[in-house]
Amino acid sequence: MKTALTIAGSDCSGGAGIQADIKTMTMNGVYAMSAITALTAQNTIGVRAIQEVTPDFLKQQLDAVFEDIFPDAIKIGMVSSSELICVIVDRLRYHKAKNVVVDPVMVATSGSSLMKSDAVQTLTEKLLPMATIVTPNISEAQVFFGKTIESKEEMLSAAKFIGDAYGCAVLLKGGHSINDANDLLYANGEMVWFEGKRIRNPNTHGTGCTLSSAIASGLAQGFSLAESVKRAKDYITDALSAQLDLGKGSGPIQHNFV
């Protein structure tokens, strides 16, 4: 059985983070493992608090996984500090990790910040060059691109800029802010659009985690990058189409790093 490792934060509400990753990897036919970067107290409304693990404890988790069950793919999600990113880069390089999917989680769907400002530079300088593919949404891509992205043409320019600057493939998620859920893959100098249909579903908490984990699952099983993205898009579309309704939000929540 193929294996995949998620390196991300825990979401106690189960909709995002490692909980979403493990569910997604399991449903996509791979054995899921996890290395937790932080505990979060959050739900679909917002993030109440974040408790980071220590860099040494994250190192111990990663070494424990790689030394026993070598992952066929790795998905990296929420990593809130520069120190933790450096540990990930060091251990992935040491263990010669392959098929690395980076979901640059900076802001939760609810709007809560999930990354310290100094970590963004470390992410771009050290982690993205190691990635097989990075999966930013529009707001995250704007940070890497340094400009606003408000059209299909600007998506094309941003994806090429990010991919060429960091030497990785890019899946730029259009979402509903620019187009009808159409995503753009830039890989090996080629652009491929993956069209999606608009689904009226308010339950979008964790969709980015789910998509990137599904891509990692495809890569772990030996599918090409384009086929892995297609399969992941189909999976998330089916999930949103199910129209599950688990709870009702009541208002914004403040959060603090601990």
C-alpha positions as CSV (number, residue, x, y, z in Angstrom):
1,M,0.0,0.0,0.0
2,K,1.3,3.5,-0.9
3,T,1.9,5.9,1.9
4,A,1.6,9.7,2.4
5,L,2.6,12.0,5.3
6,T,0.9,15.2,6.3
7,I,2.9,17.8,8.1
8,A,0.4,20.3,9.4
9,G,-1.6,21.6,12.3
10,S,-4.4,19.8,14.1
11,D,-8.0,21.1,13.7
12,C,-10.1,20.0,16.7
13,S,-13.3,20.5,14.7
14,G,-12.1,17.9,12.2
15,G,-12.7,19.9,9.0
16,A,-9.2,21.1,8.2
17,G,-5.6,20.4,9.1
18,I,-4.3,16.9,9.7
19,Q,-7.8,15.6,10.4
20,A,-9.0,16.6,6.9
21,D,-5.7,15.3,5.4
22,I,-5.9,11.9,7.0
23,K,-9.5,11.4,5.9
24,T,-8.7,12.5,2.4
25,M,-5.7,10.3,2.1
26,T,-7.6,7.3,3.4
27,M,-10.5,7.9,1.0
28,N,-8.0,8.2,-1.9
29,G,-6.4,4.8,-1.1
30,V,-3.2,5.6,0.6
31,Y,-1.9,4.9,4.1
32,A,-1.9,8.2,6.0
33,M,0.7,9.4,8.6
34,S,1.1,12.7,10.3
35,A,3.6,15.0,11.9
36,I,1.8,17.8,13.9
37,T,3.2,21.3,13.8
38,A,0.7,22.9,16.1
39,L,-2.5,22.2,18.1
40,T,-5.3,24.6,17.3
41,A,-8.5,25.4,19.0
42,Q,-10.7,26.2,16.0
43,N,-14.0,25.5,14.2
44,T,-15.6,26.7,11.0
45,I,-16.0,30.2,12.4
46,G,-12.4,30.9,13.4
47,V,-9.3,30.1,15.4
48,R,-9.3,30.6,19.1
49,A,-5.7,29.7,20.0
50,I,-2.6,28.1,18.5
51,Q,-0.1,26.0,20.5
52,E,3.0,25.3,18.5
53,V,5.1,22.1,19.0
54,T,8.8,22.6,19.7
55,P,11.3,22.3,16.8
56,D,12.9,19.3,18.4
57,F,9.6,17.5,18.8
58,L,8.7,18.1,15.2
59,K,12.1,16.7,14.2
60,Q,11.5,13.6,16.3
61,Q,8.1,13.0,14.7
62,L,9.5,13.3,11.2
63,D,12.5,11.0,11.9
64,A,10.2,8.5,13.5
65,V,8.1,8.3,10.3
66,F,10.9,8.3,7.8
67,E,12.9,5.7,9.6
68,D,10.1,3.2,9.7
69,I,7.5,3.9,7.0
70,F,9.0,6.0,4.3
71,P,6.3,8.2,2.7
72,D,5.7,8.0,-1.0
73,A,4.4,11.6,-0.9
74,I,4.4,14.5,1.6
75,K,1.8,17.2,2.0
76,I,2.8,20.3,4.0
77,G,0.1,22.5,5.4
78,M,0.0,24.9,8.3
79,V,3.5,25.7,9.6
80,S,3.3,28.9,11.6
81,S,6.9,29.8,12.4
82,S,10.2,30.1,10.7
83,E,11.9,27.7,13.1
84,L,9.5,24.9,12.3
85,I,9.9,25.4,8.5
86,C,13.7,25.1,8.9
87,V,13.2,21.8,10.7
88,I,11.0,20.5,7.9
89,V,13.4,21.6,5.2
90,D,16.4,20.0,7.1
91,R,14.7,16.6,7.6
92,L,13.1,16.4,4.2
93,R,16.5,17.0,2.6
94,Y,18.2,14.5,5.0
95,H,15.7,11.8,4.3
96,K,15.6,12.6,0.5
97,A,11.9,13.1,0.5
98,K,10.0,12.9,-2.8
99,N,6.6,14.2,-4.1
100,V,6.4,17.2,-1.8
101,V,3.1,19.1,-2.0
102,V,3.1,22.5,-0.2
103,D,-0.2,24.1,0.7
104,P,1.0,27.6,1.9
105,V,-1.6,28.0,4.7
106,M,-1.4,31.6,5.7
107,V,-5.0,32.5,6.4
108,A,-7.8,30.1,7.4
109,T,-11.1,30.0,5.3
110,S,-12.6,31.9,8.3
111,G,-10.1,34.7,7.9
112,S,-7.9,34.0,10.8
113,S,-4.1,34.3,10.4
114,L,-2.2,31.0,10.7
115,M,1.3,32.1,9.9
116,K,3.7,34.5,11.6
117,S,5.0,37.3,9.3
118,D,8.6,36.2,9.6
119,A,7.7,32.7,8.4
120,V,6.6,33.8,5.0
121,Q,10.1,34.7,3.9
122,T,11.5,31.3,5.2
123,L,8.7,29.5,3.4
124,T,9.5,31.2,0.0
125,E,13.3,31.0,0.3
126,K,13.8,27.5,1.8
127,L,10.7,25.4,1.4
128,L,9.2,26.3,-2.0
129,P,12.4,25.4,-3.9
130,M,12.0,21.8,-2.4
131,A,8.4,21.4,-3.5
132,T,7.1,19.3,-6.3
133,I,4.1,21.6,-6.4
134,V,2.7,24.5,-4.4
135,T,-1.0,25.1,-4.2
136,P,-1.8,28.8,-3.3
137,N,-5.1,30.4,-3.5
138,I,-5.4,33.9,-4.9
139,S,-4.6,35.8,-1.7
140,E,-1.6,33.5,-1.0
141,A,-0.3,33.8,-4.5
142,Q,-0.5,37.6,-4.3
143,V,2.1,37.4,-1.4
144,F,4.5,35.5,-3.6
145,F,3.7,37.5,-6.8
146,G,3.9,40.9,-5.1
147,K,1.0,42.2,-7.1
148,T,-2.8,41.9,-7.0
149,I,-4.4,39.2,-9.1
150,E,-7.8,40.1,-10.5
151,S,-8.1,38.4,-13.8
152,K,-7.4,35.3,-15.8
153,E,-4.5,36.9,-17.5
154,E,-3.0,38.0,-14.1
155,M,-3.4,34.4,-12.9
156,L,-1.3,33.2,-15.9
157,S,1.4,35.8,-15.1
158,A,1.4,35.0,-11.4
159,A,1.6,31.2,-11.8
160,K,4.6,31.6,-14.2
161,F,6.3,34.0,-11.9
162,I,6.0,31.8,-8.9
163,G,7.0,28.6,-10.7
164,D,10.0,30.1,-12.4
165,A,11.1,31.9,-9.2
166,Y,11.1,28.9,-7.0
167,G,11.5,26.0,-9.5
168,C,8.3,24.2,-8.7
169,A,5.0,23.5,-10.3
170,V,2.1,25.7,-9.3
171,L,-1.6,25.0,-8.9
172,L,-3.1,28.5,-8.6
173,K,-6.6,28.1,-7.3
174,G,-9.0,30.6,-8.9
175,G,-11.9,30.1,-6.6
176,H,-15.0,32.2,-7.1
177,S,-13.2,35.5,-6.7
178,I,-11.9,35.5,-10.3
179,N,-13.6,32.6,-12.2
180,D,-16.0,29.7,-11.9
181,A,-13.7,27.6,-9.6
182,N,-11.2,27.2,-12.4
183,D,-7.6,26.3,-11.3
184,L,-4.4,26.9,-13.3
185,L,-1.6,24.4,-13.3
186,Y,1.9,25.6,-14.4
187,A,4.4,22.8,-14.8
188,N,7.4,22.3,-17.0
189,G,6.7,25.6,-18.8
190,E,3.2,24.6,-19.7
191,M,-0.2,26.0,-18.6
192,V,-3.2,23.8,-18.1
193,W,-6.6,24.9,-16.9
194,F,-8.7,22.7,-14.7
195,E,-12.3,23.8,-15.0
196,G,-14.7,23.5,-12.1
197,K,-18.3,24.2,-11.6
198,R,-19.7,26.7,-9.1
199,I,-21.3,24.9,-6.2
200,R,-23.4,26.8,-3.7
201,N,-22.1,25.3,-0.5
202,P,-21.2,27.4,2.6
203,N,-19.2,24.6,4.1
204,T,-15.8,25.3,2.6
205,H,-13.7,24.9,5.8
206,G,-10.7,22.8,4.9
207,T,-11.2,22.6,1.2
208,G,-7.6,23.7,0.6
209,C,-6.3,21.0,2.9
210,T,-8.4,18.4,1.2
211,L,-7.3,19.4,-2.3
212,S,-3.6,19.3,-1.6
213,S,-3.9,16.0,0.3
214,A,-5.7,14.5,-2.6
215,I,-2.9,15.6,-4.9
216,A,-0.3,14.1,-2.6
217,S,-2.4,10.8,-2.6
218,G,-2.3,10.7,-6.4
219,L,1.4,11.3,-6.6
220,A,2.0,8.6,-4.0
221,Q,0.2,6.2,-6.2
222,G,2.3,7.0,-9.2
223,F,-0.1,9.2,-11.2
224,S,1.4,12.1,-13.1
225,L,1.1,15.6,-11.7
226,A,-1.6,16.6,-14.1
227,E,-3.6,13.4,-13.4
228,S,-3.2,13.8,-9.7
229,V,-4.5,17.4,-9.9
230,K,-7.5,16.2,-12.0
231,R,-8.3,13.4,-9.6
232,A,-8.1,15.8,-6.7
233,K,-10.3,18.4,-8.4
234,D,-12.9,15.6,-9.0
235,Y,-12.7,14.5,-5.4
236,I,-13.2,18.0,-3.9
237,T,-16.1,18.7,-6.3
238,D,-17.9,15.5,-5.3
239,A,-17.3,16.4,-1.6
240,L,-18.8,19.9,-2.0
241,S,-21.7,18.5,-4.1
242,A,-22.7,16.2,-1.1
243,Q,-23.9,19.4,0.6
244,L,-23.2,18.2,4.2
245,D,-24.3,20.6,6.8
246,L,-22.6,20.0,10.2
247,G,-23.1,23.2,12.2
248,K,-24.0,26.9,12.3
249,G,-21.5,29.7,12.9
250,S,-22.3,32.4,15.4
251,G,-19.7,35.0,14.9
252,P,-15.9,35.8,14.6
253,I,-13.4,34.5,17.1
254,Q,-10.1,36.1,18.1
255,H,-6.9,34.0,18.4
256,N,-3.5,34.2,19.9
257,F,-0.2,32.3,19.2
258,V,0.9,30.5,22.4
